[in-house]
């Protein structure tokens, strides 16, 4: 298992104007229930974005963790790519930066290194329901760039076909991607977190101070109100007493 941290620069295809940090997890394991199959998986984790605002901080979370697999069947010497619905599996924050081509290139590199003579099962391409034809065109270009031949099969959809692994090639469009040293980044985050912790502690202390000050003012005001209430009550009683005495 290995990890890689990628910084994606802002891109006009994405709604977010911020940099996006992406943690890529790569692992190889035996397929569940079948010792004669090997699974190589790339999983993408989008890290939360913390935006500083005038009134504090805003945390933007990305719940999706898309997975991309290549499964090698050692019995019949075939491999199958599970890319899902190519556009749909990529959240909008990941589009337009080259992450898609980087991921499939990782799958192809693994297959080339371990099972280069295996046949490749066709990949079916679906358009995301909200994008239609534009997505199909994008996915056609995507699969063609990595060496798949495309076939339309009537109402069955679009298929990417390759004779074997050797026919595939890596295609990394990574101009907008920057690899980040993970230990250094974690160290920097720890420093920032400590700074934020100190800032928050200071803000909490200030809040407590203001709260205590307000409480003291409130108590003081209560005392003043009690004094004036007692004085007014005394004056009222004195007035009533005077009225009663004069009436006798």
N, C-alpha and C positions, 0 to 999 in steps of 0.2 A: 504494500500500500504506500502511496506517495501523495504529496500535496504540492500544489503550485498556486501562487497568488498572482493574480493579474489585475492591473489597473486599466480600466477602459476610459479613454478620454471622452469628453462630451461629443455628441454626434447629433446632427439635425434629424436623423431618423428616430431618435428617442425623445420621449416626452420630457424626461428629466434632463435638466441642464447641468447636473452635477457629474463628477467623476463617479464611476461605479467600481467597487472593489469586488472581484470574483475569486472565490476559492474553488479550485478544481481538485477533486479527489479522484485518484486513479487506483484501481485494484484489480487483481487477477485471482480467480477462485474457481473451484470445481462447481459445475452447475448442480443445483439442488436435485437430488434423486437420480443423478446419472454421473457416475464416476468417469465416463468416457467422453465427457464434454467439458470444455473450459470456457469460462466467461470472463471477458475483460470489460470492465465498466468504467465510464467517465461520468462523474456526477458533479453538477454545478451548484454551488451555493453562493447566492448574492448576499453580501454582507450589508447589514443595516447602515443607512446613511444618517449621520447626525448633523443636522443643520442648525447653526447658531442664528437665533432670531433676537429681536429687540427685547422680547419679554421672556427669553430663556432659550431652550433647545427644543427642536422637533426631531423625533426619531421616525425615519421612514423604513418600514419593514417589507421584505419580499418573501412571502411564505413559500413560493414554488422552489423546488429543488430538482430540475430536470435531469433525467438519466439517459445515457446513450451507451448501447451495448454492442459488442460483437461476440457471437457465440460460435465456438469451433466444435464441430462434431467430428471426433477422431475416428469414429466407426465408418462413416460414409465419406469422410474427408471433404466436408463442406463447411462454409461459414455463413452466418446470417447476421446482418446488421439490423439492429432495432433502433431506428432513429425516430420512430413515432411519426407524428404529423409535423414535419420539419419546421414549419413556421410556428405552429401552435405550441410546440414544446419550448420554444424560446420566448420568454417574457419580453415585452417591448423594450425593457431596459437593456437587453442583451443584443438587440438587433442593430445591424449596421456598423458593428465594430470589429467583426472578424472572429468572434468567438465560435460561431458555427463551423467555419472552415478549420479553425484550430482543433476543435473537438473531433471532427471526422478524420482529420489528418492524424490525430493521436490513435484513433481506432485502426486506421490503415497501417500506420507504422508498426503497431503491435502485431497485426495480422501478417505483415510482410516479414517480420522478424521471427515469428513462431510457426506459421502455417502457410508459407508462401505458395505451395503447390495446390492448395485446396480450391475447390470450385466455390463461386460466390452465388448464393441464392438471390433471386430478384428482390429488390426493394420496392415496395409500393409507396407511392407518394400521394398524400391527401392534402388538399388546401385547407387552411384554417377556415372555419365557417364564416368569419367576418371579413375575409380578404378575397376569396374567390380567385379569379383569373390572375391577378397580380402576383399572388403567392405561388401559383403553379409555375408561372414564368420564372420567378426567383429560384424555385426549387429545381427547375429544369437546368438552369445555368449552374446551380450549385453542384448537382450530381454530374453534369457533363465535365465540369472543371476537375473532378477527382477521378474521371475515367470511366464512368458508367455510360453505357449505351441506353438510350431511352426508347421505350416502346409503348404505344397507345393500344389498349385492348378494349375497344368499344366502350361499353358502359362500366367496365371493370376498373378503369382508371389508368394511371400512368405508372410504368414500371421502369426501374433502373436495373440494367442487366450487365453483368461482366463475366467473361469466360473463367477467369481465375484471379487470385489475389495479385499476381504479378501485373495484371492489366491496370490496376488501380494506382493512383499517384496522390501524393500529398499536395494540398493547395492551401497554403496559409496566408490569408489576407490580413496581415497583422499590423498594418501601419498605425492603427489606433490603439494598439495594445502595448502594454509595458509590463514586463515581468518584474516582480518586486521580491526582494529577499525577505522571506517570511520571518526568520528570527529577528532581523533588524526592525521590520515593521511591527512585530509584536512588542519589541522593546519600546519603540516609539509610542505605540498605543498605551503601554503601561505608564509611560511618562505623562502623556496627555490625560489619561484616566486619573492619575494621581493629582495632576493639576486641577482637573475638574472636581476631584474629590475635595481638594483643599478649598477650591472656590465655593463648592456647595456647603462645606463645613462652615466657611466664613459667612455665607449667606444665611445658613441656619442659625449661627450665633447672633448675627445681626437681627434676624427675625425674632429670636428669643428676647433680645435686648429691647426691641421695639414693643414686643408683646408685654414684657414686664413694665416698660415705661407707660404703655397705655393702661395697664392694670393699675399702676400707681396713680395715674391721673384720674382713672375711673373711681378708685377708692377715695382719692382726695376730693373729687367732685361729690361723691356720696356724702363725705363728711360735711362739706360745705352745704349741701342740700339739707342734711339733717339739722345743721345749725340754724339755717334760715327757716326751715319748717318748724323747728322748736320755737324760734323767736316769734314767728307769725302766730303760732298756736297760743303762745303766752300773751301776746298782744290781744288776740281775740278773746281769750278768757278774761283778761283784765277789763276789756271793754264790756263784756257781758256782766261781769261783777259790778262794774260801775252803774250799769243800767239797772240792775236788780236793786242795788243799794239806794239809788235815787228814787226808786219806785216805792220804797217802804215808807 
